[in-house]
Amino acid sequence: MKKVPTDFRRVTMMVSRMEPALTVYRDILGMEAYYDQEVEVSVPGAAPGEPRSPARLVILKCNDPYIGMLGLMELLDTASPAPAPHREGTRLGPGEAVFVMQHDNVEEAYEKLKDVEGVQIVNKPEVSEFKRGDGGVLHVEGVRFFDPNGYFVDLNQVVE
């Protein structure tokens, strides 16, 4: 198999609510803190030459120490953006992302997610069937939700 020149290491979510995000990704989904520091950043989308801003950057890891990491960045100055809008009943469109994550126990995660302020559950855990490349069928239990910052997560568990 040909090696491609790129590895996808991590995605960083800009958040205005760090602690509820950590409740979801670290405490409920079990990701581990790899990095948690205050940093100075050029704010994404800011005009060239604007001064750097203080931010808290938390990088969470899953099972691989090199790929599949999730960054959470919260701007710490008073000009940081307001919390994400309420997403109930909205559909995703171009420019938005779906974060697909594998988990060992979707039912347990679902029960805990229901109690997190700002999490908007889209569906109760349900099993879907997907055709495999080899002609077989894959059964996946999933729950979909908007996290406290408005990001859409599709949490899955392969079931037999």
C-alpha positions as CSV (number, residue, x, y, z in Angstrom):
1,M,0.0,0.0,0.0
2,K,1.3,3.4,-1.0
3,K,2.1,5.8,1.9
4,V,0.5,9.1,1.5
5,P,2.4,12.3,2.6
6,T,-0.2,13.4,5.2
7,D,-1.5,12.2,8.6
8,F,-4.6,13.8,10.1
9,R,-3.4,14.5,13.7
10,R,-6.1,16.5,15.3
11,V,-8.9,19.0,14.9
12,T,-9.3,22.0,17.2
13,M,-12.7,23.2,18.2
14,M,-13.0,26.9,19.1
15,V,-15.2,26.9,22.3
16,S,-16.7,29.5,24.5
17,R,-17.6,27.0,27.2
18,M,-14.5,24.9,28.1
19,E,-15.7,23.1,31.2
20,P,-19.0,21.7,29.7
21,A,-16.9,20.5,26.7
22,L,-14.4,18.8,29.0
23,T,-17.4,17.1,30.8
24,V,-18.5,15.6,27.5
25,Y,-15.2,14.6,25.9
26,R,-13.0,13.9,28.9
27,D,-15.4,12.8,31.6
28,I,-18.1,11.0,29.7
29,L,-16.4,9.9,26.5
30,G,-13.1,9.0,28.3
31,M,-10.6,11.0,26.3
32,E,-7.4,11.8,28.2
33,A,-5.8,15.2,28.6
34,Y,-2.5,15.3,26.6
35,Y,-2.0,19.1,26.9
36,D,-3.7,21.8,29.0
37,Q,-2.0,25.2,28.9
38,E,-2.6,28.9,28.5
39,V,-1.1,30.0,25.2
40,E,-0.9,33.2,23.1
41,V,-2.6,32.8,19.7
42,S,-3.3,34.7,16.6
43,V,-7.1,34.5,16.6
44,P,-8.5,32.6,13.6
45,G,-10.1,35.1,11.2
46,A,-8.5,38.2,12.8
47,A,-7.0,40.9,10.6
48,P,-3.2,40.6,9.9
49,G,-1.1,42.4,12.5
50,E,-3.6,42.2,15.4
51,P,-2.0,41.3,18.7
52,R,-2.0,37.7,19.9
53,S,-4.7,36.8,22.4
54,P,-4.5,34.6,25.5
55,A,-6.3,31.3,25.2
56,R,-6.6,28.0,27.0
57,L,-5.7,25.1,24.7
58,V,-6.6,21.6,25.9
59,I,-5.6,18.6,23.6
60,L,-7.4,15.4,24.4
61,K,-6.2,12.0,23.1
62,C,-7.9,8.7,22.4
63,N,-6.2,5.4,22.0
64,D,-3.4,6.4,19.6
65,P,-0.7,8.8,20.9
66,Y,-0.2,10.5,17.5
67,I,-3.5,10.7,15.7
68,G,-7.1,11.2,16.5
69,M,-6.7,14.0,19.0
70,L,-9.2,16.7,19.7
71,G,-8.2,20.2,20.6
72,L,-10.4,22.6,22.5
73,M,-9.5,26.3,22.5
74,E,-11.1,28.9,24.5
75,L,-10.2,32.6,24.0
76,L,-9.6,34.1,27.5
77,D,-10.0,37.8,26.7
78,T,-13.4,39.6,27.1
79,A,-13.8,39.9,23.4
80,S,-14.2,36.2,22.9
81,P,-17.4,35.0,21.1
82,A,-20.6,34.4,22.9
83,P,-21.8,30.8,23.5
84,A,-22.9,28.8,20.5
85,P,-26.6,29.3,19.5
86,H,-29.2,26.8,20.5
87,R,-29.3,24.2,17.7
88,E,-32.5,22.4,18.4
89,G,-34.3,21.3,15.2
90,T,-31.7,22.6,12.9
91,R,-30.1,20.7,10.0
92,L,-26.4,20.7,9.2
93,G,-25.3,22.4,6.0
94,P,-22.2,23.2,4.0
95,G,-19.3,24.4,6.1
96,E,-20.3,22.4,9.1
97,A,-18.7,19.3,10.4
98,V,-19.8,15.9,11.8
99,F,-17.5,14.5,14.4
100,V,-17.8,10.7,14.2
101,M,-16.4,9.0,17.3
102,Q,-16.3,5.3,18.3
103,H,-17.2,4.4,21.8
104,D,-17.3,1.2,23.9
105,N,-20.7,1.9,25.5
106,V,-23.1,4.2,23.6
107,E,-26.0,3.5,26.0
108,E,-24.0,4.5,29.1
109,A,-22.7,7.6,27.4
110,Y,-26.2,8.6,26.3
111,E,-27.5,8.4,29.9
112,K,-24.7,10.7,31.1
113,L,-25.0,13.1,28.2
114,K,-28.6,13.8,29.0
115,D,-27.5,15.5,32.2
116,V,-24.9,17.9,30.7
117,E,-26.1,21.5,30.4
118,G,-26.1,22.6,26.8
119,V,-26.0,19.1,25.2
120,Q,-28.8,18.7,22.8
121,I,-29.6,15.0,22.1
122,V,-30.8,14.4,18.5
123,N,-31.8,10.7,18.9
124,K,-31.9,8.0,21.5
125,P,-29.4,5.1,20.8
126,E,-30.5,3.2,17.7
127,V,-29.0,0.4,15.6
128,S,-28.4,1.0,11.9
129,E,-27.1,-1.4,9.2
130,F,-24.3,-0.5,6.8
131,K,-23.1,-2.6,3.9
132,R,-19.5,-3.7,4.2
133,G,-17.1,-3.6,1.3
134,D,-17.0,-7.5,1.4
135,G,-20.8,-7.7,1.0
136,G,-21.5,-8.3,4.7
137,V,-23.5,-6.1,7.0
138,L,-22.2,-4.0,9.9
139,H,-24.5,-3.2,12.8
140,V,-23.8,0.1,14.5
141,E,-25.5,1.6,17.5
142,G,-25.4,5.3,17.5
143,V,-26.5,8.4,19.3
144,R,-26.2,11.9,17.8
145,F,-26.0,15.1,19.7
146,F,-24.9,18.8,19.7
147,D,-22.2,19.4,22.3
148,P,-22.4,22.4,24.7
149,N,-20.6,24.6,22.0
150,G,-22.9,23.6,19.1
151,Y,-20.6,20.9,17.5
152,F,-22.4,17.9,16.1
153,V,-21.2,14.5,17.2
154,D,-22.2,11.1,15.8
155,L,-21.2,8.6,18.6
156,N,-21.1,5.0,17.4
157,Q,-20.5,1.5,18.8
158,V,-20.2,-1.6,16.6
159,V,-22.6,-4.3,17.8
160,E,-22.8,-7.9,16.7
